[in-house]
């Protein structure tokens, strides 16, 4: 089972590296670490993926929002090492959204009107063909897609004012009884 985490409690990094654990996706603007939180390095979609471990195709990625006033903070799953292919789930003040990125082009797969705020925990889970966003542990939005079947977890932030903290990822499924046995440290 693959397990990864980053609490971002270290010196600032631009771009986010974490000792080489994080890498840029394609030519997208990178994410940076400022005062123990991650944010975008530009007003654009900023995407990075975790590089270590071998990941099962079923996986989840989660992070705590610390300031999400605009187009949001999100987690990614099934991020490709060779192209900008991934599923992302993001939340912001007006909605939740699940996107599919294929060859650096994003498609909106599902959206609702859930309003997200500071301290909300966003989790994106992919199991088989089902992609689900959880808000504070409760399922918020779900859809299905068959395009992407493998990759690693990652993060997605839009813009320079949205921030997040304490990211973790794990292969799924993990039964509810197993969750308490994993301690995520950065």
Backbone as a chain_set.jsonl record, in Angstrom:
{"seq": "XXXXXXXXXXXXXXXXXXXXXXXXXXXXXXXXXXXXXXXXXXXXXXXXXXXXXXXXXXXXXXXXXXXXXXXXXXXXXXXXXXXXXXXXXXXXXXXXXXXXXXXXXXXXXXXXXXXXXXXXXXXXXXXXXXXXXXXXXXXXXXXXXXXXXXXXXXXXXXXXXXXXXXXXXXXXXXXXXXXXXXXXXX", "coords": {"N": [[0.839, -1.176, 0.0], [0.564, 2.187, -0.868], [1.407, 5.176, 0.768], [1.425, 8.606, 1.426], [2.478, 11.869, 2.537], [2.494, 15.386, 3.285], [3.201, 17.956, 5.385], [4.022, 20.486, 4.967], [5.607, 22.006, 6.657], [8.243, 23.654, 6.701], [11.136, 25.413, 5.403], [10.471, 28.067, 3.042], [9.692, 27.263, -0.39], [10.228, 27.621, -3.819], [10.06, 26.474, -6.829], [7.595, 24.286, -5.186], [9.095, 21.522, -3.716], [9.866, 19.609, -1.737], [12.092, 17.985, -1.134], [12.396, 16.755, -3.575], [10.16, 15.214, -3.901], [7.889, 16.356, -5.052], [6.834, 17.318, -8.307], [6.585, 19.331, -11.255], [3.773, 19.46, -13.481], [3.816, 18.96, -16.789], [3.974, 21.964, -18.613], [2.743, 23.581, -16.827], [2.222, 26.211, -14.481], [4.066, 26.223, -11.501], [3.553, 25.149, -8.091], [4.054, 26.878, -5.042], [5.704, 27.026, -1.851], [4.929, 28.853, 0.924], [5.415, 30.277, 3.969], [4.73, 27.884, 5.396], [2.49, 26.953, 3.989], [0.836, 25.993, 0.925], [0.6, 27.583, -2.274], [-0.469, 28.983, -5.418], [1.928, 29.873, -7.948], [1.327, 31.729, -9.803], [-1.369, 33.493, -11.477], [-3.135, 31.201, -12.495], [-3.927, 27.79, -13.439], [-2.245, 25.735, -11.308], [-0.294, 22.948, -11.108], [0.93, 20.054, -9.517], [2.567, 16.915, -9.003], [2.959, 14.034, -6.876], [5.933, 12.2, -6.578], [7.103, 9.892, -5.53], [6.911, 6.41, -4.579], [4.99, 3.53, -5.609], [1.892, 3.494, -7.038], [-1.402, 2.235, -6.645], [-4.161, 1.976, -8.949], [-6.529, 2.818, -7.828], [-7.047, 5.405, -5.64], [-6.665, 8.031, -3.152], [-6.585, 11.554, -2.394], [-5.951, 14.235, -0.249], [-6.453, 17.5, 1.31], [-6.16, 20.393, 3.416], [-8.003, 23.34, 3.216], [-6.886, 26.672, 3.505], [-7.192, 29.262, 2.718], [-9.463, 30.106, 0.482], [-10.652, 31.978, -1.587], [-11.319, 32.355, -4.271], [-11.067, 30.768, -7.297], [-10.279, 28.366, -6.295], [-9.026, 25.448, -4.49], [-7.586, 22.28, -4.863], [-7.379, 18.671, -5.088], [-5.601, 16.03, -6.7], [-5.767, 13.013, -8.636], [-4.494, 10.016, -10.142], [-2.416, 11.142, -11.725], [-0.444, 11.572, -14.532], [2.933, 10.668, -15.354], [4.054, 11.349, -17.732], [2.534, 13.124, -19.234], [0.117, 15.845, -19.148], [-2.178, 14.57, -17.749], [-4.862, 13.82, -15.73], [-7.209, 13.473, -12.978], [-9.003, 15.96, -11.301], [-10.285, 17.384, -8.33], [-11.952, 20.138, -7.114], [-12.641, 22.806, -4.807], [-14.351, 25.843, -4.122], [-15.505, 29.165, -3.233], [-18.014, 29.123, -4.444], [-18.655, 26.621, -5.554], [-18.29, 23.022, -6.088], [-16.167, 20.998, -8.078], [-15.431, 18.554, -10.518], [-12.823, 17.682, -12.596], [-11.455, 16.491, -15.686], [-8.314, 16.106, -17.021], [-6.736, 15.852, -20.053], [-4.022, 15.441, -22.069], [-3.265, 18.049, -21.392], [-5.605, 19.509, -21.667], [-8.526, 20.606, -20.121], [-11.616, 19.23, -18.991], [-14.801, 19.765, -17.765], [-16.309, 17.54, -15.675], [-18.28, 17.254, -13.702], [-20.308, 19.335, -11.574], [-21.398, 21.268, -8.766], [-23.215, 23.391, -6.417], [-21.973, 23.75, -3.948], [-20.666, 25.631, -1.308], [-17.412, 26.332, -0.356], [-15.081, 26.782, 2.362], [-12.574, 28.342, 4.495], [-10.571, 26.107, 6.353], [-11.974, 23.853, 5.548], [-11.769, 20.449, 4.585], [-10.712, 18.998, 1.686], [-11.162, 16.135, -0.211], [-10.269, 13.911, -2.743], [-11.304, 11.05, -4.316], [-10.657, 8.176, -6.209], [-12.017, 5.317, -7.461], [-12.007, 2.56, -9.343], [-14.01, 3.441, -11.962], [-15.191, 5.582, -10.787], [-15.206, 8.852, -9.565], [-14.943, 10.849, -6.751], [-15.671, 13.693, -4.751], [-15.032, 14.646, -1.461], [-16.21, 16.575, 1.207], [-15.049, 17.636, 4.154], [-15.143, 14.968, 5.012], [-17.604, 14.033, 4.106], [-19.427, 12.8, 1.381], [-19.649, 14.8, -1.482], [-19.811, 15.298, -4.253], [-20.011, 13.364, -7.196], [-18.946, 11.381, -9.989], [-18.568, 9.474, -13.042], [-15.935, 8.127, -15.091], [-13.942, 6.824, -17.745], [-11.468, 7.317, -18.862], [-8.818, 7.677, -17.715], [-6.484, 5.566, -16.144], [-4.324, 5.09, -14.454], [-1.63, 6.378, -12.376], [-0.223, 8.956, -10.22], [-0.964, 10.572, -7.036], [-1.761, 14.107, -6.507], [-1.669, 17.759, -6.353], [-3.682, 20.698, -6.911], [-3.937, 24.087, -7.476], [-5.568, 27.163, -7.954], [-4.396, 30.241, -8.883], [-2.836, 32.928, -6.921], [-3.774, 33.65, -4.437], [-5.193, 31.686, -3.17], [-4.787, 29.219, -0.696], [-3.398, 26.3, 0.937], [-2.969, 23.508, 3.226], [-1.325, 20.724, 4.825], [-1.291, 17.997, 3.278], [-2.262, 14.719, 2.171], [-2.118, 11.334, 0.948], [-3.345, 8.142, -0.164], [-3.438, 4.715, -1.199], [-6.534, 3.317, -2.241], [-9.131, 0.843, -1.881], [-9.408, 1.757, 1.553], [-10.462, 0.417, 4.469], [-12.9, 1.671, 6.807], [-12.176, 1.023, 9.436], [-9.417, 0.833, 9.194], [-8.417, 3.401, 8.885], [-7.659, 4.88, 11.181], [-5.219, 3.768, 11.806], [-3.148, 4.839, 10.384], [-0.675, 7.253, 10.349], [-0.048, 10.397, 9.26], [2.721, 12.192, 8.447], [4.889, 14.94, 7.702]], "CA": [[0.0, 0.0, 0.0], [1.297, 3.457, -0.904], [0.934, 6.232, 1.654], [2.305, 9.773, 1.348], [1.943, 13.064, 3.16], [3.365, 16.551, 3.394], [2.57, 18.98, 6.221], [4.56, 21.757, 4.471], [6.263, 22.741, 7.74], [9.676, 23.784, 6.412], [11.47, 26.679, 4.754], [9.774, 28.359, 1.783], [10.216, 26.651, -1.611], [9.623, 28.081, -5.075], [8.792, 25.762, -6.691], [7.441, 23.238, -4.191], [9.933, 20.372, -4.033], [9.792, 18.603, -0.685], [13.195, 17.048, -1.303], [12.235, 16.062, -4.853], [8.914, 14.437, -3.922], [6.905, 17.054, -5.885], [7.313, 17.786, -9.602], [5.685, 20.073, -12.12], [3.056, 18.71, -14.505], [3.932, 19.618, -18.088], [4.471, 23.338, -18.539], [1.894, 24.356, -15.923], [2.865, 26.985, -13.425], [4.282, 25.393, -10.332], [3.044, 25.542, -6.789], [5.153, 27.267, -4.162], [5.499, 26.907, -0.414], [5.168, 30.138, 1.581], [4.997, 30.303, 5.375], [4.145, 26.592, 5.757], [1.284, 26.691, 3.223], [1.064, 26.01, -0.513], [-0.199, 28.499, -3.069], [-0.022, 29.037, -6.799], [2.996, 30.833, -8.236], [0.809, 32.663, -10.798], [-2.818, 33.431, -11.625], [-3.368, 30.154, -13.484], [-3.965, 26.477, -12.806], [-0.919, 25.281, -10.887], [-0.435, 21.509, -10.894], [2.118, 19.271, -9.209], [2.253, 15.54, -8.614], [3.861, 13.34, -5.978], [6.738, 11.352, -7.447], [7.626, 8.67, -4.918], [6.045, 5.256, -4.351], [4.216, 2.942, -6.693], [0.506, 3.7, -6.642], [-2.492, 1.489, -7.251], [-5.002, 2.882, -9.735], [-7.518, 3.378, -6.91], [-6.281, 6.223, -4.699], [-7.298, 9.269, -2.69], [-5.686, 12.663, -2.117], [-6.711, 15.237, 0.502], [-5.721, 18.67, 1.779], [-6.972, 21.358, 4.156], [-8.024, 24.698, 2.664], [-6.625, 27.707, 4.499], [-7.752, 30.493, 2.152], [-9.949, 29.751, -0.844], [-11.652, 32.973, -1.945], [-11.618, 32.468, -5.696], [-11.3, 29.573, -8.093], [-10.152, 27.2, -5.493], [-7.978, 24.533, -4.095], [-8.034, 20.936, -5.164], [-6.49, 17.527, -5.062], [-5.589, 15.313, -7.967], [-5.498, 11.581, -8.622], [-4.098, 9.425, -11.426], [-1.576, 12.091, -12.47], [0.524, 10.91, -15.4], [4.319, 11.136, -15.316], [4.52, 11.712, -19.075], [1.662, 14.12, -19.873], [-0.791, 16.477, -18.198], [-3.383, 13.749, -17.676], [-5.223, 13.633, -14.326], [-8.525, 13.89, -12.499], [-8.881, 16.873, -10.165], [-11.496, 17.838, -7.657], [-11.646, 21.408, -6.469], [-13.718, 23.515, -4.148], [-14.145, 27.272, -3.918], [-16.617, 29.803, -2.536], [-19.296, 28.968, -5.132], [-18.94, 25.314, -6.141], [-17.381, 21.882, -6.171], [-16.033, 20.657, -9.493], [-14.534, 17.457, -10.894], [-12.299, 17.888, -13.951], [-10.548, 15.538, -16.311], [-7.294, 16.739, -17.85], [-6.115, 14.928, -20.997], [-3.076, 16.166, -22.92], [-3.276, 19.437, -20.937], [-6.907, 20.149, -21.89], [-9.428, 20.2, -19.051], [-13.041, 19.085, -19.255], [-15.6, 19.719, -16.55], [-17.125, 16.327, -15.65], [-19.411, 17.432, -12.793], [-20.224, 20.549, -10.756], [-22.574, 21.618, -7.976], [-23.128, 24.741, -5.85], [-21.468, 23.726, -2.576], [-19.735, 26.715, -0.97], [-16.298, 25.889, 0.478], [-14.479, 27.847, 3.148], [-11.322, 28.062, 5.2], [-10.498, 24.925, 7.22], [-12.609, 22.683, 4.946], [-10.858, 19.435, 4.068], [-11.142, 18.45, 0.41], [-10.583, 14.827, -0.531], [-10.692, 13.354, -4.019], [-11.134, 9.607, -4.293], [-10.988, 7.485, -7.459], [-12.11, 3.871, -7.31], [-12.526, 2.081, -10.622], [-14.358, 4.561, -12.85], [-15.925, 6.579, -9.994], [-14.428, 9.931, -8.953], [-15.795, 11.478, -5.744], [-15.136, 14.736, -3.869], [-15.561, 14.669, -0.105], [-16.017, 17.83, 1.954], [-15.028, 17.333, 5.588], [-15.484, 13.573, 5.215], [-18.926, 13.708, 3.591], [-19.47, 12.813, -0.079], [-20.245, 16.045, -1.964], [-20.026, 15.276, -5.697], [-19.453, 12.145, -7.757], [-19.197, 11.121, -11.396], [-17.778, 8.36, -13.547], [-15.187, 8.353, -16.323], [-13.079, 5.67, -18.016], [-10.303, 7.726, -19.66], [-7.516, 7.573, -17.048], [-6.486, 4.341, -15.35], [-3.147, 4.951, -13.589], [-0.881, 7.595, -12.091], [0.072, 9.256, -8.824], [-1.764, 11.681, -6.525], [-1.146, 15.425, -6.607], [-2.445, 18.913, -5.899], [-4.016, 21.711, -7.898], [-4.363, 25.352, -6.884], [-5.703, 28.222, -8.938], [-4.071, 31.588, -8.455], [-1.841, 33.22, -5.89], [-4.384, 33.987, -3.152], [-5.716, 30.457, -2.572], [-3.746, 28.502, 0.029], [-3.799, 25.04, 1.561], [-1.996, 22.936, 4.138], [-1.437, 19.342, 5.267], [-1.738, 17.087, 2.212], [-1.969, 13.296, 2.33], [-2.687, 10.458, -0.077], [-3.263, 6.725, 0.145], [-4.16, 3.81, -2.087], [-7.838, 2.918, -1.713], [-9.925, 1.192, -0.702], [-8.976, 1.538, 2.927], [-11.705, 0.305, 5.226], [-13.045, 2.676, 7.862], [-11.415, 0.576, 10.598], [-7.988, 0.999, 8.955], [-8.019, 4.803, 8.784], [-6.987, 5.332, 12.393], [-3.904, 3.175, 11.995], [-2.154, 5.527, 9.571], [-0.31, 8.569, 10.826], [0.573, 11.133, 8.178], [3.639, 13.241, 8.897], [5.596, 15.494, 6.542]], "C": [[0.884, 1.238, 0.0], [0.606, 4.472, 0.003], [1.929, 7.38, 1.538], [1.646, 10.943, 2.058], [2.979, 14.177, 3.158], [2.63, 17.59, 4.226], [3.074, 20.386, 5.889], [5.237, 22.607, 5.541], [7.78, 22.731, 7.543], [9.904, 25.147, 5.762], [10.708, 26.828, 3.434], [10.479, 27.695, 0.603], [9.476, 27.222, -2.818], [10.481, 27.58, -6.227], [8.801, 24.77, -5.527], [8.251, 22.021, -4.616], [9.802, 19.258, -2.998], [10.866, 17.546, -0.82], [13.096, 16.234, -2.577], [10.98, 15.216, -4.946], [7.84, 15.05, -4.814], [7.543, 17.495, -7.195], [6.184, 18.458, -10.374], [5.0, 19.131, -13.102], [3.114, 19.496, -15.805], [4.548, 20.988, -17.941], [3.61, 24.205, -17.631], [2.736, 25.092, -14.902], [2.965, 26.102, -12.186], [3.633, 25.976, -9.091], [4.243, 25.917, -5.931], [4.714, 27.124, -2.711], [5.895, 28.231, 0.221], [4.578, 30.07, 2.987], [4.19, 29.052, 5.732], [2.794, 26.305, 5.124], [1.633, 26.7, 1.739], [0.104, 26.976, -1.185], [0.306, 28.45, -4.503], [1.049, 30.091, -6.983], [2.549, 31.875, -9.258], [-0.712, 32.537, -10.829], [-3.131, 32.504, -12.802], [-3.577, 28.851, -12.72], [-2.541, 26.019, -12.547], [-1.064, 23.818, -10.462], [0.907, 20.881, -10.549], [1.694, 17.898, -8.735], [3.335, 15.006, -7.694], [4.621, 12.306, -6.792], [7.167, 10.028, -6.844], [6.531, 7.631, -4.736], [5.427, 4.76, -5.653], [2.768, 2.93, -6.236], [-0.442, 2.758, -7.372], [-3.354, 2.47, -8.041], [-6.112, 3.501, -8.892], [-6.763, 4.11, -5.811], [-7.099, 7.418, -4.24], [-6.216, 10.273, -2.32], [-6.502, 13.712, -1.369], [-5.821, 16.328, 1.063], [-6.695, 19.599, 2.511], [-6.865, 22.736, 3.512], [-7.73, 25.692, 3.78], [-7.068, 29.082, 4.017], [-8.165, 30.19, 0.718], [-11.033, 30.727, -1.291], [-12.098, 32.941, -3.408], [-11.9, 31.143, -6.35], [-10.777, 28.301, -7.463], [-8.868, 26.436, -5.355], [-8.485, 23.136, -4.394], [-6.952, 19.902, -5.017], [-6.624, 16.797, -6.385], [-5.285, 13.843, -7.729], [-5.191, 11.127, -10.045], [-3.342, 10.415, -12.318], [-0.516, 11.322, -13.256], [1.912, 11.508, -15.23], [4.776, 11.676, -16.66], [3.685, 12.771, -19.78], [0.819, 14.788, -18.796], [-2.137, 15.771, -18.327], [-3.659, 13.502, -16.202], [-6.702, 13.89, -14.131], [-8.27, 14.846, -11.345], [-10.266, 17.18, -9.613], [-11.136, 19.108, -6.938], [-12.89, 22.001, -5.837], [-13.358, 24.984, -4.039], [-15.418, 27.866, -3.35], [-17.97, 29.562, -3.186], [-19.612, 27.554, -5.582], [-17.893, 24.265, -5.821], [-17.33, 21.493, -7.634], [-15.062, 19.49, -9.653], [-14.142, 17.674, -12.343], [-11.469, 16.7, -14.386], [-9.603, 16.349, -17.188], [-6.69, 15.667, -18.738], [-5.3, 15.752, -21.98], [-3.192, 17.676, -22.678], [-4.566, 20.199, -21.258], [-7.868, 19.655, -20.819], [-10.871, 20.204, -19.515], [-13.751, 18.998, -17.919], [-16.5, 18.485, -16.608], [-18.364, 16.469, -14.777], [-19.196, 18.683, -11.963], [-21.514, 20.701, -9.966], [-22.365, 22.997, -7.355], [-22.71, 24.742, -4.383], [-20.466, 24.857, -2.367], [-18.684, 26.189, 0.012], [-15.719, 27.07, 1.24], [-13.179, 27.411, 3.798], [-11.531, 26.941, 6.209], [-11.262, 23.717, 6.671], [-11.528, 21.74, 4.435], [-11.458, 18.873, 2.786], [-10.407, 17.143, 0.167], [-11.145, 14.393, -1.877], [-10.323, 11.878, -4.008], [-11.488, 9.059, -5.673], [-10.918, 5.986, -7.193], [-12.767, 3.323, -8.567], [-12.775, 3.263, -11.543], [-15.075, 5.688, -12.106], [-14.969, 7.564, -9.332], [-15.366, 10.677, -8.001], [-15.02, 12.548, -4.993], [-15.836, 14.595, -2.52], [-15.252, 16.029, 0.508], [-16.149, 17.488, 3.431], [-15.543, 15.919, 5.871], [-16.822, 13.121, 4.674], [-18.914, 13.822, 2.063], [-20.254, 14.039, -0.566], [-20.615, 15.986, -3.45], [-19.351, 14.037, -6.257], [-19.825, 12.024, -9.223], [-18.384, 9.906, -11.814], [-17.092, 8.758, -14.845], [-14.215, 7.193, -16.498], [-11.74, 6.035, -18.646], [-8.954, 7.437, -19.005], [-7.52, 6.389, -16.085], [-5.308, 4.202, -14.39], [-2.494, 6.312, -13.372], [-0.649, 7.758, -10.608], [-0.854, 10.372, -8.339], [-1.022, 13.014, -6.662], [-2.041, 16.507, -6.044], [-2.621, 19.912, -7.029], [-4.508, 22.959, -7.151], [-4.497, 26.367, -8.003], [-5.34, 29.547, -8.283], [-3.131, 31.69, -7.275], [-2.447, 33.572, -4.535], [-4.988, 32.779, -2.454], [-4.578, 29.701, -1.913], [-4.313, 27.231, 0.652], [-2.648, 24.502, 2.404], [-2.298, 21.449, 4.332], [-2.098, 18.44, 4.23], [-1.404, 15.65, 2.57], [-2.647, 12.51, 1.218], [-2.469, 9.016, 0.322], [-3.926, 5.941, -0.978], [-5.506, 3.508, -1.445], [-8.235, 1.617, -2.385], [-9.192, 0.892, 0.601], [-10.258, 1.482, 3.736], [-11.711, 1.326, 6.354], [-12.232, 2.288, 9.09], [-9.915, 0.773, 10.446], [-7.526, 2.446, 9.054], [-7.239, 5.265, 9.998], [-5.581, 4.785, 12.57], [-2.804, 3.85, 11.174], [-1.912, 6.928, 10.1], [0.439, 9.267, 9.707], [1.443, 12.244, 8.753], [4.455, 13.703, 7.694], [7.06, 15.394, 6.606]], "O": [[1.837, 1.33, 0.773], [-0.618, 4.603, -0.002], [3.139, 7.156, 1.551], [0.422, 11.01, 2.172], [4.18, 13.933, 3.044], [1.562, 18.059, 3.833], [2.604, 21.366, 6.466], [5.421, 23.809, 5.348], [8.498, 21.922, 8.129], [8.97, 25.931, 5.595], [10.35, 25.838, 2.796], [11.704, 27.576, 0.59], [8.247, 27.294, -2.829], [11.502, 28.182, -6.562], [9.848, 24.454, -4.961], [8.115, 21.542, -5.742], [9.645, 18.091, -3.356], [10.603, 16.356, -0.647], [13.651, 15.138, -2.658], [10.753, 14.563, -5.965], [6.961, 14.331, -5.291], [8.67, 17.991, -7.2], [5.002, 18.182, -10.165], [5.578, 18.123, -13.508], [2.528, 20.573, -15.911], [5.534, 21.159, -17.225], [3.727, 25.43, -17.654], [3.817, 24.646, -14.516], [2.053, 25.335, -11.875], [3.226, 27.137, -9.058], [5.322, 25.342, -6.075], [3.525, 27.106, -2.394], [7.032, 28.683, 0.086], [3.383, 29.832, 3.159], [3.101, 29.148, 6.299], [2.023, 25.504, 5.653], [2.606, 27.335, 1.332], [-1.031, 27.169, -0.748], [1.39, 27.93, -4.766], [1.08, 31.087, -6.26], [3.298, 32.805, -9.556], [-1.276, 31.592, -10.277], [-3.357, 32.944, -13.929], [-3.423, 28.811, -11.5], [-1.73, 25.928, -13.469], [-1.851, 23.493, -9.574], [1.909, 21.145, -11.214], [0.624, 17.721, -8.151], [4.478, 15.462, -7.725], [4.026, 11.605, -7.611], [7.561, 9.121, -7.578], [5.347, 7.965, -4.742], [5.358, 5.478, -6.651], [2.456, 2.413, -5.164], [-0.296, 2.518, -8.571], [-3.275, 3.677, -7.816], [-6.589, 4.592, -9.205], [-5.933, 3.515, -5.125], [-8.101, 7.774, -4.86], [-5.091, 9.906, -1.981], [-7.609, 14.051, -1.786], [-4.622, 16.139, 1.27], [-7.898, 19.584, 2.252], [-5.764, 23.239, 3.29], [-8.268, 25.567, 4.88], [-7.296, 29.976, 4.831], [-7.315, 30.034, -0.158], [-12.204, 30.356, -1.369], [-13.165, 33.46, -3.734], [-12.865, 30.464, -6.0], [-10.845, 27.241, -8.086], [-7.835, 26.708, -5.966], [-9.665, 22.838, -4.204], [-5.774, 20.215, -4.847], [-7.623, 16.929, -7.092], [-4.633, 13.476, -6.752], [-5.58, 11.772, -11.018], [-3.604, 10.508, -13.518], [0.22, 10.514, -12.69], [2.055, 12.708, -14.99], [5.778, 12.388, -16.731], [4.092, 13.27, -20.83], [0.812, 14.34, -17.649], [-3.086, 16.285, -18.918], [-2.779, 13.021, -15.488], [-7.369, 14.45, -15.001], [-7.417, 14.581, -10.498], [-11.261, 17.226, -10.337], [-10.132, 19.164, -6.229], [-14.019, 21.746, -6.257], [-12.188, 25.33, -3.88], [-16.337, 27.12, -3.012], [-18.995, 29.778, -2.54], [-20.752, 27.292, -5.966], [-16.789, 24.559, -5.361], [-18.318, 21.634, -8.356], [-14.012, 19.444, -9.011], [-14.998, 17.831, -13.214], [-10.866, 16.001, -13.571], [-10.036, 17.172, -17.994], [-6.178, 14.668, -18.233], [-5.823, 16.649, -22.639], [-3.214, 18.471, -23.617], [-4.601, 21.423, -21.129], [-8.019, 18.45, -20.619], [-11.295, 21.044, -20.308], [-13.342, 18.239, -17.041], [-17.358, 18.385, -17.485], [-19.396, 15.868, -15.075], [-18.06, 19.06, -11.674], [-22.587, 20.316, -10.429], [-21.428, 23.702, -7.731], [-23.069, 25.662, -3.647], [-19.531, 25.023, -3.151], [-19.021, 25.669, 1.075], [-15.851, 28.219, 0.817], [-12.747, 26.266, 3.666], [-12.583, 26.861, 6.844], [-11.205, 22.646, 7.275], [-10.5, 22.178, 3.918], [-12.568, 18.339, 2.79], [-9.189, 17.059, 0.32], [-12.347, 14.494, -2.122], [-9.183, 11.507, -3.728], [-12.51, 9.437, -6.246], [-9.892, 5.462, -6.758], [-13.941, 3.587, -8.83], [-11.848, 4.005, -11.868], [-15.52, 6.65, -12.731], [-14.041, 7.167, -8.627], [-16.456, 11.09, -8.398], [-13.859, 12.348, -4.638], [-17.056, 14.446, -2.444], [-14.155, 16.561, 0.34], [-17.219, 17.1, 3.899], [-16.277, 15.693, 6.833], [-17.154, 11.94, 4.769], [-18.447, 14.821, 1.516], [-21.375, 14.285, -0.123], [-21.622, 16.562, -3.859], [-18.244, 13.692, -5.845], [-20.876, 12.498, -9.653], [-17.602, 9.374, -11.027], [-17.583, 9.599, -15.597], [-13.72, 6.64, -15.516], [-10.944, 5.142, -18.939], [-8.031, 6.99, -19.686], [-8.454, 6.229, -15.299], [-5.295, 3.274, -13.581], [-2.772, 7.271, -14.092], [-0.849, 6.827, -9.828], [-1.47, 11.052, -9.16], [0.185, 13.045, -6.9], [-3.027, 16.236, -5.359], [-1.828, 19.968, -7.969], [-5.391, 22.874, -6.298], [-3.652, 26.433, -8.896], [-5.907, 29.923, -7.257], [-2.691, 30.689, -6.708], [-1.708, 33.773, -3.571], [-5.27, 32.841, -1.258], [-3.51, 29.554, -2.508], [-5.518, 27.097, 0.866], [-1.514, 24.972, 2.313], [-3.398, 20.986, 4.035], [-3.295, 18.159, 4.295], [-0.38, 15.386, 3.201], [-3.625, 12.964, 0.623], [-1.531, 8.696, 1.053], [-4.852, 6.427, -1.628], [-5.603, 3.45, -0.219], [-7.672, 1.317, -3.438], [-8.462, -0.092, 0.719], [-11.06, 2.415, 3.687], [-10.659, 1.785, 6.797], [-11.647, 3.163, 9.729], [-9.203, 0.872, 11.445], [-6.342, 2.692, 9.286], [-6.247, 5.979, 9.852], [-4.825, 5.287, 13.401], [-1.641, 3.46, 11.27], [-2.854, 7.701, 10.277], [1.468, 8.767, 9.251], [0.954, 13.126, 9.459], [4.684, 12.927, 6.766], [7.75, 15.829, 5.684]]}, "num_chains": 1, "name": "protein.A"}
